[in-house]
Structure formats: C-alpha cells, structure tokens
Amino acid sequence: MRNLRDLLSSRKSTEETALSKPLDEKTIFFICKKILQEEYGSRGSENIEAVTYKEKKLSLRARNSLWRNEAALQKEHLKNRINTLLAQEAVEEIKIFY
C-alpha cells in the first residue's frame, strides 16, 4: 500500500516534467487564438491569426493595417497574457505583419 506522501510527490514530479517540456506550435496557436477571442471578440480572432512560432518568437498576421496597428499597440500585453496562461516564458517577442 502506498502512502499519501508518495502519491503527492509523484504527481508533483509529473506536473513539473510536463511544464519543462518545450511547447509545440499548435499549443501556442491555440492559446493565442483564445486570448485574441477574449480581448477582441470574434472579429479580432478572425482578423488576427498566429502564423509561426520559432525560438520563442511568435508571428501574427493581421488582415489589414487597422488590426495590425491594434495588435502592435497591445503586443506586450498579449505576450504577458500568453506567458501567464502557460506559466512560463514561452514567448519573448511578437512580430506583427499584414
């Protein structure tokens, strides 16, 4: 029979290894789309989309200059929200183009 301490320590180590794994592009894109939906509604998530994620740099594409400007003004806020939601420094820089 295992005691409670062993179960809790094994669970904790499993969570730590899950967080230490590098994140894939799909996870970052999903989180980004979710945050854009919360910040700008359905119109924003339709007009701004994540394109690439390499070496902790996320690239977003805006459909026009209006949405590019809006995302550029809020890119630091978006970066902080993504990193907070993932509980790690997954994105160091956001680039926005159209």
Summary of the structure (lengths in Angstrom):
residues: 98
radius of gyration: 17.0
end to end distance: 60.1
largest distance: 63.3
contacts: 257
relative contact order: 0.16
helix: 62%
strand: 18%
